[in-house]
């Protein structure tokens, strides 16, 4: 068996700055249980305390990427077989749809759009922002590019005061579908 045939599929998880990002380890665990290798790319703001970076690096066995590498540096991750953006914020969705690549996370998302790599997004956007016309247009543009979206998540408490579950595993279902 060749080395290429023996390797597990590689999943990029792009983490944005939303409170629910603190639970990204749930997505990593679910992906690893489904036999994915995982590499995490985070927006620069997400790296500022939105999740436990040391724990994520220990869980994946890889450094978190958030900054561009220099041309002479080797690529720290193999090419992705799929990409999950979770949680995806208003800012990231709009910039990505507009083709703005001013961070490594956005540059990666813009690039994979042209490679035919399956991409799933779990939005975490407040209702007020989700009603903005630019956001609605961005969702339409990204869907037209083949991006698959999970249910929107606002993080607002439900009637009993609890918070609904964030559908981490749903992202894997979206990228694994035929």
N, C-alpha and C positions, 0 to 999 in steps of 0.2 A: 504494500500500500504506500502511495506517495505521501510525502509530508503534507502537501496541500489537501489530499483526500482525508488525511487523518485529523486535521485540525478542526476544532469546534467552530461553529459560526461565531462571528464577532459582532457584538452589539455596542453601538455608541449610545450612551445616555447623556442627553444635554439637559443640564439642570439650570433653571432660572431662579431669580430671587423672589420667591414667594414663601410664606410661612410653612406651607405643607412640605417644602423641600426637606425639612428636618427628618421626614420619614422615607427619603429616597432609598434607604437600605432595604425597604420592603420590595421595591422594584428590582434591585440588584439580586436579592435572594431568590425572588421568583424567576428571574432570568437564568440564574445559575442552576436552579432546580430543573429548568427546561433545557439544560445543556448548552447555554450560551457562555462565551467568554465576554467580559464586560469591561469597557473603558468609559470613564466619565469625563465629560467636557462641561465646564461650568462657566456661566457668565461671570465677569469680574465682580459684580455686585453680589452674586450668590456665594462667592468665596469669602465674603465678609460676615460669616457667622450664621448663614441660613441653613447650613447642615454641618455635620461633624466630618470635616475633611479627613482627619486622621483615621477615623473609623472606616470611611469609604475606601481610602487607600489600602487599609489592611484587608478589607473585605474583597476588593477586586485584585489585590496584589500588584496594582499599577498606580503610578502617580496620576493625580487629577490634572487635566490640561485646562488652562484658562488663558494662556498667553501664546503668542505666535512663537514658533521655533525659528532659529536662524537657518539660512540655506544650507549650512554645513552640518547641522544637527540631524541625526537619523530620526525617522518617523517613530514616535513612541508606541503607536498603535498600528495594527494592520488595517487595511481598507475595511470599511464596515460592510457587513452583510445586511444590516438593518440599522435604523436610527429611531430612537424614541426621544421626544422632547417632553419632559415631565418634571416639574410643572412648567407649563408654557405661559409666559406672562403677556399682557397687552403689548408691552414695548417690543418684546422679541417677535411676536407674531407679525406686528405691523412692519418692523424693520426688515424681517425676512421676506415678507411678501413684496416689499419695495425693492428688494435686491441690495439692501445696505449690509455690508460685510465689515463693520468696524470693530468687531471682536472675533476671536477665534470661533466661538460658538456660532455666531451668525455666518461667518465665512464658511464654516463647515456645512451648515444647513443650505446655504446658497449653492455650494459645490455639489452636494449629494443630490440636489434636485435635478441636475443634469446627468447623473450617472445611472438613473433607474433603480436606485436603492430604495426599498420600502421604508417609508417614514410614517410614524404614528405620533400624534400630538394629543396630550391631555391638557387642555387649557385650564388655567386657574386665573379667572378674570372676574372681577366684581360686575354685577348686573349693570351698574351705571356705565362702566367702561365698555362692556359688551354691547351696549346699545349705540355706541359711537359709530357713525357711518364708515369711518376709515377701518375700523375693526371688522365690520361686516364685509366690506370690500376685500379686506385681506384674507378672511376665511374663504371667500369665493375664489380668489386668485390661487391660494394654496391648494384648495380642493381641485381646481382645474389643472394643477401640476401633479396631481395624483397623491397628495398628502392625505392621510387618513386621520380623522378626528374622533376622539372619544367624547363622552358626554361632558359638557361644560361643568366646571366646579367653581362655585363662588366662595366657598368657605364660610358662608353665612350660617348661623345656627338654625336648626330646624325648629319645629313647633315646641318640642320638649326641651329646647335649650342645648341639645347636643349638636355636634357637627357631623354631617354625613361623611361616609367613608370616601376617600379618594380612590378611584379605580385603577390603582397601579397595574394590576395584572391585565386589565383591559388593553393596555398599550401593547403588550406582548401578543394578545389575540389578534390585534389589528395588523401587526407586521408579519405574523405567521400565517395569515390567511392566504390562500392560493390566489 
